[in-house]
Amino acid sequence: MATFAMLTRLSPEALTKPRLVADLNKKVEQRIKQECPRVKWIANYAVLGPCDYLDIFEAPDNETAAKVALLVRSFGHATTETWLATPWDRFETMAKLLR
């Protein structure tokens, strides 16, 4: 499985009642579990800066990761940016094999 990092920025409409953010998160989580059962959530963080959340998850392929991002955006309350993340030990091994 590949590891992905997804940054999410909520729209101003999503934050009109901050206490409802947890409810929105539960709905998104349930939908992802239903549509992408092979996705494994590793961690989620609320972050400071231009984005509101950082999620780390594993997916079997890029297409499944794209579905996760699409599902998050489908609720109409967020934009996402998703990156493939290579674990450091794997990256280091690849670097050592280069000439």
Backbone bond lengths (Angstrom), bond angles and torsions (degrees), N, CA, C in turn:
res aa  C-N    CA-C-N  psi(-1)  N-CA   C-N-CA  omega(-1)  CA-C   N-CA-C  phi
1 M - - - 1.459 - - 1.527 108.65 -
2 A 1.307 114.99 144.57 1.460 121.53 177.76 1.530 109.32 -92.65
3 T 1.322 115.58 152.84 1.464 121.71 178.67 1.520 108.88 -102.68
4 F 1.330 116.33 137.82 1.457 122.32 -179.43 1.525 109.78 -129.33
5 A 1.327 114.75 145.58 1.467 122.37 172.92 1.526 106.44 -113.70
6 M 1.319 116.73 127.40 1.463 120.74 -179.50 1.530 109.24 -122.38
7 L 1.319 115.32 122.38 1.460 121.61 174.20 1.523 107.76 -95.20
8 T 1.322 116.41 134.96 1.458 121.26 -178.80 1.519 109.70 -126.76
9 R 1.315 114.72 135.17 1.469 121.66 174.96 1.518 107.12 -117.84
10 L 1.330 115.96 121.37 1.460 120.42 178.03 1.524 110.19 -77.62
11 S 1.319 115.61 148.18 1.456 120.63 175.91 1.528 108.95 -75.62
12 P 1.328 117.62 158.89 1.477 119.56 176.89 1.528 112.36 -57.23
13 E 1.330 117.38 -32.39 1.471 120.46 179.72 1.527 111.78 -64.34
14 A 1.310 116.95 -32.45 1.467 120.75 -179.37 1.519 111.12 -70.07
15 L 1.314 116.55 -22.91 1.458 120.15 -175.68 1.524 113.80 -102.75
16 T 1.334 118.44 13.04 1.463 119.27 178.44 1.522 111.39 -64.69
17 K 1.315 117.06 -29.56 1.462 122.69 175.26 1.522 106.96 -132.14
18 P 1.324 118.15 88.68 1.469 121.33 -174.70 1.522 114.26 -52.69
19 R 1.314 118.37 -31.78 1.463 120.01 -178.49 1.531 111.80 -64.32
20 L 1.342 118.31 -18.10 1.463 121.66 -179.94 1.525 112.97 -85.99
21 V 1.326 117.24 -5.93 1.464 120.57 179.75 1.524 110.57 -60.73
22 A 1.313 118.08 -38.76 1.473 120.96 179.24 1.526 110.86 -63.58
23 D 1.327 117.75 -38.80 1.463 120.99 177.41 1.526 111.18 -64.60
24 L 1.331 116.04 -43.33 1.457 120.61 177.80 1.529 110.16 -60.89
25 N 1.326 117.12 -42.86 1.456 121.66 179.44 1.532 111.09 -60.30
26 K 1.328 117.53 -41.79 1.464 121.03 179.51 1.526 111.20 -63.64
27 K 1.335 116.83 -40.46 1.463 120.33 178.93 1.528 111.10 -64.12
28 V 1.329 115.77 -43.73 1.463 120.23 179.03 1.528 109.93 -63.73
29 E 1.322 116.72 -45.15 1.467 121.88 -179.98 1.524 111.45 -58.74
30 Q 1.324 117.09 -45.02 1.469 121.07 179.83 1.525 111.03 -63.10
31 R 1.325 116.29 -40.70 1.469 120.26 -179.00 1.524 111.11 -66.17
32 I 1.334 116.55 -40.77 1.465 120.29 178.43 1.530 109.87 -64.28
33 K 1.321 117.53 -43.47 1.469 120.55 178.49 1.527 111.09 -60.50
34 Q 1.309 116.76 -38.15 1.458 121.70 -179.01 1.531 111.20 -71.14
35 E 1.326 117.06 -46.30 1.463 121.91 -173.73 1.530 113.69 -85.53
36 C 1.325 116.79 -26.94 1.476 121.71 -175.85 1.525 109.67 -133.09
37 P 1.323 118.04 68.04 1.466 120.57 -172.99 1.531 114.55 -64.42
38 R 1.327 117.84 -18.60 1.468 119.52 -178.72 1.533 112.35 -86.53
39 V 1.320 117.48 -5.07 1.466 120.56 178.22 1.516 109.21 -73.97
40 K 1.334 115.01 135.32 1.463 120.82 178.01 1.533 107.60 -116.71
41 W 1.335 115.76 119.06 1.464 120.28 179.92 1.519 108.62 -80.57
42 I 1.310 117.06 127.22 1.461 122.18 -178.62 1.525 110.82 -95.28
43 A 1.336 116.82 -48.20 1.470 120.22 -177.81 1.521 109.94 -163.14
44 N 1.318 115.73 154.35 1.463 120.27 168.60 1.513 108.55 -136.99
45 Y 1.327 113.89 143.34 1.456 121.70 -177.50 1.517 109.84 -134.66
46 A 1.312 116.20 141.31 1.460 121.03 165.26 1.526 105.01 -84.84
47 V 1.334 116.95 133.28 1.454 120.15 -175.65 1.525 110.88 -126.73
48 L 1.315 114.88 156.34 1.458 121.45 174.11 1.522 107.94 -93.26
49 G 1.309 116.76 149.30 1.457 120.00 179.64 1.514 110.24 124.29
50 P 1.322 117.25 -157.92 1.464 119.71 -176.29 1.525 113.95 -71.24
51 C 1.325 118.33 -16.13 1.464 121.88 177.92 1.526 109.58 -113.99
52 D 1.314 114.71 162.13 1.463 120.56 -177.91 1.527 113.35 -99.10
53 Y 1.343 116.18 -31.07 1.457 120.25 -175.38 1.517 111.53 -138.44
54 L 1.314 114.99 150.69 1.454 123.36 170.57 1.515 106.56 -125.79
55 D 1.328 116.39 120.47 1.459 122.10 178.20 1.518 108.95 -114.88
56 I 1.324 116.16 137.30 1.453 122.40 175.57 1.528 106.40 -115.39
57 F 1.341 116.15 126.50 1.451 119.40 179.78 1.520 110.37 -146.35
58 E 1.323 115.23 161.49 1.455 121.79 175.47 1.519 108.23 -109.79
59 A 1.334 114.82 140.23 1.458 121.36 177.81 1.522 108.12 -139.36
60 P 1.327 117.16 152.79 1.461 119.57 -177.36 1.526 113.76 -68.89
61 D 1.346 117.42 -22.29 1.459 120.03 -177.83 1.531 110.12 -163.63
62 N 1.336 114.82 172.41 1.468 120.66 -179.12 1.528 112.15 -63.04
63 E 1.315 116.49 -36.15 1.464 120.14 -179.18 1.530 111.02 -62.00
64 T 1.312 116.82 -42.63 1.460 120.31 178.86 1.528 110.51 -66.17
65 A 1.332 117.58 -39.89 1.470 120.73 177.04 1.520 110.20 -62.43
66 A 1.332 116.90 -39.15 1.468 120.35 177.60 1.525 110.85 -64.51
67 K 1.338 117.17 -36.29 1.466 120.52 176.56 1.523 110.97 -63.08
68 V 1.333 116.66 -40.62 1.467 120.27 178.19 1.525 109.50 -59.27
69 A 1.320 117.03 -48.75 1.471 120.52 179.88 1.524 110.74 -62.04
70 L 1.312 116.67 -42.10 1.464 120.93 178.99 1.526 111.22 -62.11
71 L 1.318 116.70 -41.35 1.465 120.01 178.59 1.520 111.23 -63.96
72 V 1.325 117.07 -42.29 1.469 120.02 178.15 1.528 109.54 -59.81
73 R 1.324 116.31 -45.84 1.468 120.16 -178.95 1.524 112.64 -71.10
74 S 1.328 117.85 -24.89 1.465 120.75 -175.65 1.518 113.38 -65.57
75 F 1.318 116.73 -17.97 1.459 119.36 178.25 1.526 111.34 -77.60
76 G 1.334 116.76 -6.71 1.460 121.37 174.80 1.506 114.88 75.39
77 H 1.304 117.84 16.12 1.458 120.72 -176.28 1.521 113.49 -121.03
78 A 1.346 118.14 6.95 1.456 117.67 -172.35 1.528 111.99 -155.48
79 T 1.325 113.89 159.06 1.458 122.28 166.41 1.521 106.06 -118.82
80 T 1.321 116.38 152.57 1.460 119.73 -177.53 1.519 110.84 -132.60
81 E 1.299 114.29 158.90 1.460 123.58 171.14 1.525 105.38 -137.95
82 T 1.332 116.72 123.66 1.460 120.52 -173.86 1.515 110.14 -120.68
83 W 1.316 116.47 132.53 1.458 123.10 -178.72 1.519 110.22 -123.14
84 L 1.334 115.44 143.63 1.451 121.14 169.27 1.525 106.89 -76.24
85 A 1.313 117.72 133.20 1.470 122.06 -178.80 1.530 108.87 -118.51
86 T 1.314 115.73 125.17 1.457 121.21 178.89 1.529 108.73 -99.12
87 P 1.323 118.15 123.83 1.466 119.86 177.95 1.537 110.09 -56.74
88 W 1.321 115.61 142.78 1.457 120.94 -174.08 1.527 112.48 -55.69
89 D 1.320 118.70 -43.60 1.467 119.87 -178.10 1.526 111.73 -62.41
90 R 1.317 117.64 -37.29 1.465 121.21 177.17 1.534 110.60 -68.57
91 F 1.328 116.53 -41.64 1.457 121.65 178.27 1.530 110.78 -62.50
92 E 1.331 115.17 -43.76 1.464 120.69 179.61 1.535 110.94 -62.06
93 T 1.320 116.74 -41.05 1.468 121.06 177.85 1.535 110.23 -63.37
94 M 1.328 117.49 -43.28 1.464 120.34 177.97 1.526 110.56 -61.33
95 A 1.315 116.83 -42.33 1.465 121.31 -178.68 1.522 111.06 -63.77
96 K 1.308 117.78 -39.05 1.457 121.21 -179.90 1.525 112.08 -66.28
97 L 1.328 117.59 -26.58 1.451 121.55 -179.02 1.530 113.17 -81.81
98 L 1.321 116.78 -11.92 1.463 120.44 178.69 1.517 110.42 -77.44
99 R 1.319 116.26 149.86 1.472 120.37 179.60 1.489 111.14 -89.39
